[in-house]
Amino acid sequence: MSKLDSKIPAGPLKDKWKNHKDHMNLVAPNNRDKIDIIVVGTGLAGGSAAATLAEQGYNVKAFCYQDSPRRAHSIAAQGGINAAKNYQGDGDSTYRLFYDTIKGGDYRAREANVYRLAEVSANIIDQCVSQGVPFGRDYGGQLDNRSFGGVQVKRTFYAKGQTGQQLLLGAYSSMSRQIGKGRIKMYNRHEMMELVIVDGKARGIIARNLVTGEIERHSAHAVVIASGGYGNVYFLSTNAMGSNVSAAWKIHKKGAYFANPCYVQIHPTCIPVHGTQQSKLTLMSESLRNSGRIWVPKNIEDSVAIREGKLRPENIKEEDRDYYLERRYPAFGNLVPRDVASRAGKERCDAGYGIENNDTKEGVYLDFSTEIIKKGKEAAIEKHIHNPTDQQIYDLGKAWVEEKYGNLFVMYEKITADDPYKTPMKIYPAVHYTMGGVWVDYNLQSTIPGCFVIGEANFSDHGANRLGASALMQGLADGYFVLPYTIADYLSADIRTGAIPTTSGEFDQAEKEIKDKVDFFLNNKGTHSVDYFHKKLGHIMWNKVGMGRTPEGLKEAIAEIAQVKKEFWADVKVPGDADGMNTELEKAFRVADFIELGQLMAIDALHRNESCGGHFREDHATPEGEAERDDVNFKYVGAWEYQTDDITTEVLHKEDLIYENIEVKARSYK
């Protein structure tokens, strides 16, 4: 019997969420100011949750390590947000969004959660429009949509190439209103260091003031973790430099199961690595695949000439270009899901066709010349320009592309010094999003009572691969429309509890453990910086737990990460002191957690003897090089329970995935 109780409501799929809400316990409005809630992380999930809970009347304490919630990494989700409104009249529906998400995740997501996500998606757009989010609109004033990978309809709402930023500003404005009313107490530049459990329930956190260095105690009746994903375990990723796993990992070590840690999304549209000293990768939005065509030269000698600077891509004839996604996947073309596009790009570069002159010769082209000409001709017709010149067509087409993606093109040119209107963008896959995360039930509660996990920090909605524009959808769905209902059901038993004291032995012990670890880091007489170990870990993870995984490589990774951990604790050097800003001390805590997580990721990947979504085992591939699932033996969520500091002792629990409303079949985009 599994120890995991998903608490999925009974009844027909389309009625589960409505019936569940109808029968939940509530906290009456006059009792809500007796309840304290801590929210850790103030991106889209945490920001929307904090704003909504405070609007309802709860006392909210919100924590972020940035100087403002506006700095959350949610702003990097540029391309758009999905919702099943079917404004385009092209056959979209709640069911189709649900089905696309399940299929996109390679049938490794929980059916009930995904349907609820699709069901509430339309409400998100209405909420954000009312906040003033400037979504793109068509000529008639209707909200516009664009396509994203893995779907055959237009359901992605967008605000040029800065959707995440605009949505975050909407959530932040709602938060600011509640901060002004005193219902949200905002703790900027604070980092959660430990979860405090009292009588089996999450009752607070230990936080460090990153400006003064002070260790603080904060209590609440429930704790919400909204701290994002763990892509920076690879060191190089598209994540913000400060993004980390520590809040999620701290609650894991206190009893919250960690689910599917090996499910990592490799995004196909990143600017390639340019050198060994690089510390950050830059994502070019998936929205660009609406208009750009991905290719490499057909002739390997052309690829060599490009790498050597002897040939320009613009000079390669159309018939000498291999538009490999269009060739392999004619039904979806350049809009195949991210995992499929990433592996296809890797295959071309592994075969020697890469075009970037870097250490690994890895890179492909994302070319907008076809779209510029196409849109230029359309615009000429609209403007009644008869027999337009090539220059007129180019100028009109460029203007159309600039209106849709201008800020992205400016960003690319500033980074690479290439004009992407004239020279195709260079792209290559990179670590982006993590589908794995803390296991939660249907109510978004972890295996620790009173500890809820929302957004990218949980595992629940994306299976083994996330479709583009679904991250913003999940974050806002959890924060605005799911958690405020489900947390009330839990908190209804706490209206007579009173304030949680921070003077208990549990708070004493948690604070002591953090102070002892601070003392250790600052007094350890090591010789290597934190980044030295983070880079070593990242190198192992990318090469052996990255896009292609083998049993041999994963076993080596488990052993090598154990050695990195041993060396880290023996030889890390953290300068400075505890009483003030110390970014190296911050990184030391985070990298210590990344090392342990990295080992669990390799263990989980070795355990899962199949390929699915972003988890590609090279020993489980079809003859065409596609992922080969094993639905007989691995159609379940793998949730790991922490035991000791030796991560190899973690215990696996399985939540079977039952599909009653869709047919589980081979995933094909051909």
N, C-alpha and C positions, 0 to 999 in steps of 0.2 A: 504494500500500500504506500503510495507516494506521500511524503510529508508536505507536499505542495497543494494547497487548496486555492484554486484560482477564483473561486466564488462567482463563477459565470452564472448569471440568472437563467432559470428555466424558461421555456417558451420559444415561440418562433423568433428567428434572428432579428427581424425588423421590429419586434415588440420588446426585445430584452431591455434596452436602455430606458424606454418610456416606463415600462412596468417597474423596473428597478427604482427609478426616481419616485414613482408613485408610492412605494412602500418603504422608503428610507425614513429613519428617524431624523428629526429636525432639531435645530436649536432656535428657539423663539427669538425674535429681534431684540426683546428687552433683556435677554440673557447673554447676548453675544459679546458685550463688553466685559463679561466675566472670564472670557477665554483669551488666552495668549497663543499666538502661532508664530513660529520662527520659519522664515523662508531663506534658504541658503542659495544664492545665485539670483541675479536680477536681469537675465536675458529675457527672451520672449516668454518662455514658460514661467520662470520665477516672477518676472515683472507683471505679467498678466494675472498670475495667481495672487500676488501681494495686493495688487490694485483691487481685484474683485473681492477678496476676503475682507479687506478694509472697508470697501464700499458697503459690504453687508453688515459691518459693525463690529467685526473682531478686532482685537489689538494685535497688530502685526509688527514683528521685528524683521527687517530685511537686511541681508548681509551681502556685500560684494567686495572682492579684492581690488577692483578697479577704483579709480577716483570718482566715478559716476556710473550709474546703471547704463547710461548712454554708450559706454565703452564696451558693453558686452559683445561677445563674438557673434551674436545673432546678426549683427549688421553685415557680416560677410556673406550671408545668404542672399545673393544679389538678384537671382533670376526670377523668382516669383513664388506664389503660394497657390496650392491646388484647392479647388472647391467645385462641387458638382451642381453648378447652377444651370448649365446647359444654355447659356446665353447665345451660343453659336448655332444652336439647333442642329447639332451634328451627331445626336444620338447619345449624349452623355446622360448619366443618372447616378443616383446614390449607389445602386448596385454595381454599375460599371466602374466607378471609382474604387469601391470595395474590392471588386474582382481584380482590377489592374494592380492594386496594392498587394494583394495576396500573391498573385502571379509574379509580380516584380520581385517580391521577397522570396521567390522560389519555394512557396508553400511551406514556409517555416515560421509563420506568424500566427498568433491566436485569432481565430475567426471573429469572435464576439467583439474584441477590442477594435479590430480593423473596421468592422461594420459601423460601430459607434463613431469612429473617427470620420468616416465618410458621411455619416448622418448629420453630424454637427458642423461639417465643413462650411456649408452655406451660411450658417449663422456668423461665422468668423468674418466673412466679407462684409456683412451688414454692420457688424460691430466696428470694424476698422474704418469703413466709410463714414460712420457717424463720428469717429474720432478725428476725421479730417485727413486720413491717409490718401495721398494723391495718386490713386491707381490710374493707369493708362486708360484712355477712353477712345472709342471709335468716332467717326465723323458725326454720327447722330447723337453722341453724348453717352451712349451705353458703355458700361465697363467693357474693356477689351480683354481678349485672352490670347495666349500663345501656347504652342505645343511644348511638351518636354518629353524626355526619353521614356520609352516603355509604354506609350499610349498612342491611340489613333484618333484622339479628339483634342480639341483646344479647351483646356480647363484651368490654365495657369494664369492667375491675375498678377499683374506686375506694376511696378512703379519705375519705369525706365530700367536702369541696371542697378538700382539701389533699393530693392524691395524690402530686404531685411532691415535696413536702416530706417526706412519710413515706418514700417510696422513697429519697430522698437520705440521710435519717437511717440507713436500712438500710445503704446503701453506705458511709456515713461510719463507722458502727460497725465494719464490716469493715476499713476503712482504719485506724481507731484501734487495732484489735487488732494490726495489722501494724506500725504506728508504735511501739507498745509493745514489740514484739519486735525492733525495730531494722531490720526489712527494708524499711520505707518511711522515707525521710528527707524530711520535709515542709518545703517552703519556702513559707510563707504570705507575703503581701505582697511577692511577687516577680513580675516581669513578663518574659516572654521578649521579647528585643529583636532577636535574630538567630539563624538556624540556621547551624551550622558544618559544612561538608562537607570531609572529608579523603579523598583518593583516591577521589572519586566517591561516597562513602557519608556519610549523616548520622551524625555522630559527636559532636554536642553542641550546646549553645546558649550564647548570651550572655544573661544575665539582669540586670535592675536591681533592687536591693533598694529597694522603694518607701518604706521608712522612713529608711534611712541615705543613699540615693542611690548606694551603691556598685555599680559594674559588676563582675559576677562571671562566671567561666568554669566551665562544667559539662560534663563529657564523659560519653559513654555509648556502648554498642554499637548502640543504636537509639533513635529519638526518636518518641514518639507524640503527635500533636496532637489534643487533645480540647477545643478552645477555643470551641465553639458557633458560632452564626450571625452574620450581618452586617446584621441589620435596622436597626441604629442608623445606617446610612448615610443614612437618611431623617430623622435627628435625632429626630423624633417617632415613637415606636414603643412597643410593649408590652414591649420588652426592658428589662432593668435598665440603669441609666444607664452603668455601666461596661462593658457588653457591647461587644465590638469585633471587628474582623477581623484585627488585626495579626499574630497568630501564623500564621494561614493565608496572609495576604498576604506575609509575610516568606518563607515557604517557596515561594510562587508565584514570587517574584522570584529564588529560587535554583534554579528548574527544575521545580517541581511545577506541573502544568497545573491551571488553574481551569476547572471544568466548569459549564455552564448558569448563569452568574451572573445572567441575567435572570429566573430562576424564583424569585419572591418570593411568599410567602403573605400575602394580606390577610385578616385575621380579621374575620368579620362582627359579633362580639359584644364591642365595645369601648365604653367610656364616651366619648361624643363630645368633641372638642376644645372647650374653653370659652374660650380666650383666646390672644392672640398671644405672651404671655410664658410659656406652658406649656412645660415641658421633658420631660414624661413622660406617656405614656398608660397607662390601666389596663384590663386585660383582664377581662371577665366570662366565666367558663368556658363552653366549648361545651356542657358537661353541662346547662346551663340550658335549652338548646333541646329537651331531653327533655320539659320541663314547661311552658315558656313558648311563647306564640304571637306571631309577629312580624307587626306591622301598621302601617299608616298610615291616616289618614282617606280615605274615598272621595271626599269633596268638598274641593276645594282651598281653599275659603273656611274650612273647619274647620281646616285646617293653618295658615292665616294667623292665625286667631283663637287657636290654641294658642300659636304663636310670640309673639303680642302679649300673651299672658297673659290673654286674655278668655274662654278656654274650657279646662276641665280634661278630660283624656283619659277619666277615669271617666264623664263625662257624655255621651260619644258613644255612641249606640245601637249595638247589635251589627250591625244591618243597614247602618250607615253606616261600618263598618270594612272596610278592604281587607286581608285576610290574604293578601298577595300571593304568598308562597311556597306556601301551600296551593292557591292558585288556579292558579299556573303549573306546579307540580310535584306533582300529587295523589298520586303513588305514594310520595314521600319527604317531602313537606310541609316542615315546619320543620327536618328533618334532612337536607337536601341538603348536599353538600360545601361547604366554606368558600368556594371561589372562586365557585361558583354563587350562594350566598346573598349574598356581598358585592356582586357585580355587580347583582343584583336590587335590593338596597337602594340602591345608587348610582343606578340607573335611576329609582326612585321619587323620590329627592331631586332629581335633575337635572330631573325633570318638575314640580317645585315642591311636592311633598307632604311635604317634610321638616318635622319638628316641633320642632327645637331652635333656640332663639333665640341662635345664634352667628353669626360672620361669614359663614359659608357656608350657613346654614339647613339643615345636614345632621344628620339623626338620625331614627331610627324607634323604634317601641315594641317591647319584649319583655314580654309581659303574662302574668301567672300567675293571673289571676282564674278562668279556666276550670278550671285544674288544682286550684285550692284548693276550688272547689265540688265537682268530681268526686271528689277524694280525701276531702273532708268527708262526702259522702253515703256513700261506701264504708265509712268509719270508723264512721259512725252505724249502719249495718247490722250491722257486726261487733260493735258494743257494744250491740246490741239496743235502740237508741234509736228508738222509734216516733214518727213525726211530729215530727222534729227542727225546731227553729226555724232561721231563717236564720243567726242568730248562732252557734248550736251547730255548724251545718255549716261556717261560716267558721272557727271556732276549731279544729275538728278538722282541717280541710284545711290551715290555716296550720301546725298542729303537724307534719303530715306533711312539708310543704315545708321547714319549719325543720330537721327532722331530716336531710333530704337535702342541703340547700344553705345552712344557717344562716349559716356564716361568710362566704359570698359576699354574702349579703343585708346583713349587718352592714357589710362593707367598702363596699358600694355606698352605703348610707345615710350612712356617715361622710364619703364623698367628695362626695355630691350633696345631702345633707340631705333627700332624699325617702325615704319608707317604701315599698319595692318590693312589700310585701304588699298595699298599698292603691293605690299609684300605679304604673303600668307603668314598668319600667326604660327609660331612653333609651339606645340603642346606635347605633353606626355603625362601619363597617369601619375597620381600622387595620393597619399593617404589624406582622407578628407573627413569622413563621418564614421561613427561607430554605431552599429545596430545593436551590439551587445550592451549590457548594462545591468543595473540592479534589477533583480526579479521583483515584479509587483503583481498583485492580483487584479481583478477587474476594477476594484476601487482605487487602484494605484497605490496601495499600501504594501510595503515590503514585509518580509518575515519578522520584522521588529514591530510590534504594535505601536501605533502612534507615529511611525516614521514613514512618510509618503515620499515617493520619488516620481518626478514628472519630467517631460521633455526628453532630450537626448540621453539624460542620465539613466533612464530606465530602458528596458529591452523590448517593450510590449508591442509595437505596431509595425515594424518594418521587416521582420524575419531576417533573411540572410542577405538582403540587398534593399537599400532605400531608393525609391523612385525620386527623381528630381522634383523640387518644389513641395515635397511632403514634410520636410523638417519644420518649416515655418507653420505648416498646417497642424502638425502634432503638438508643437510647443504651445500654440495659442488655444488649440482644442483642450488640452490638459488644463491650462491655466484659467481660461475664461469659462469653460462649459462643462468640465468633468469634475476636477478636484473640488470646487466649491460645493458640489452636491455630496460627494462621497466622504469628504472630511467631516462634514456636519453629522453624518451618520455615526462616525466614531466619537466626535466631541460631545454628542448629546448626553453621554454618561458623565461629563465633567463639569456640568453647570454648578454643582455644589462643591467641587474640589477645592476651590480657592486658589490663590497664587501659589506657584511651585517655588519653595524656598531653594536658594542656591547654597545653603550652609550645610547640606547633608554630606555624609561620608562619600557618596558617589561623586559629587562635584569635587570634593577634596582630592580623591584618588585620581580623577581624570586630569585635574590641573597639575598635580604632582608629576604625572607621567609626561606631560608636555614640557614642563620646566626641566625635568631631568634630561629629556631628549635635546632641548635647546642647549643645555650645559654640555652635553656630550659633543654635539657638533662644533661648538665654539672652542672646545678644549682639546679636540682630537688633533694630534700632531701629524696630520697627513701631508701628502706632497702633491696631490692632484685636485684640480677644481671639480665642482659639481658637473659642469658641462663635459669634462673629460669622460666621466662615467656615463652621462646621458648619451653622448655620441656613440660610445661603445655599445650601449644597449640598442640604440637605434639602428646601428649597422647590422647587428644580429637579427633584429626584428624584420628589417626590410628584406634582407637576403634570405631568411629562412622561415619567416612567418608573414611574408608579404603576398604578392600577387600569385606566385606559384609555390606550393608547399609539397614536401615529400616526407615520408615517415623518417627517413634518415636525417634530413635537415632539421626536422622538428625535435628529434631526440638530441641532436647536437645543440640546438638552441636551448633546450631545457638545462643541459649541463653547463653550457657557456654562460647563461644568465645567472646560474647559481654561483659561478666563479666571479662574475661581475659584482654580485651582491656581497660576496665575501670581501672582495677588494675594496668596495665602496665603504663598508663599515670600518675597515682597517686603515684606509689611506685617503679618505676624503678630507680636504682642507676647506674650512669655512672661515673666512676672515671677518673682522668687525666684531661688534658686540650685540647684546640682546636688547639694549635700551635705546632703541631708535630704528630707523629704516635700515634694513639689511636684506637686500634682494638675494644675496647668495644663500642666506639662511632660509629664505622662502623656498628657493629652488631645491635646497637640500632635502627638505621635508617632502616636496613633490616628487623628486626623482627617486627617493627611497620607496615611495608607493608605486611609481612606474615600474621599477625593477621587479617588484613582487607580482604586479599585474601582468607584466610581459611574460613571466614564467607561466602564469595560469593560462594566458592566451595560447601559448605553445602546447601546454598540456591538453587544453580543450580541442585544439586543432588536430593533435595527434589522436585523440580519442575518437573524433568524428570521422570515421572511415567512409567518407563520401565527399562529393563536391556539391556545393549548393551556393548560389549567389556569389558573394564576395569571398567565400571560403572555397578555394580551388585546390584540390589535391590532385597533383599531376598523375598519381596512380589511379585516379578515378575520373577519367575523361573519355568521352565518346571518340570514335575514329575521326570525327570532324573537329575535335578539340574543344567541344562544349562540356559544360559541367554535367556529371553523371550522378544523380541523386540515388540514394538508397532509402526508399520510402518504407520498406519492410522493417528495417532495423533502426532508422534514425529520424523518424517523423516525430520528434519531440523537442522540447526546450531542455537544454542541459543547464541546470542551475547548481552552482558549486557552493558548498558550505565550508567556511574557514575553520581550520582546526588549530594549527600552530604556525610559528614563523617559517617552518618548512612547508612551502607551498605545495610540494608534491604529496602532502598528506590530505589535501582537501578532498571532501566527499561529494560525489555527484548525485544529484536528485533529478528525476525526470518528470516533466509534465507532458503527457501525451497530447498531441495536437489532433483534434477531431474535426473533420470537415464534413458538415452535413448539408451545406448549401452550394458547394462548388465541386467540380470534378477535379481531382488531383491528377495531373498529367505532365508529360514532358514539356518543359518551357521552351517555346520556339518563337523566334522573331523573324523567321525567314519569309 
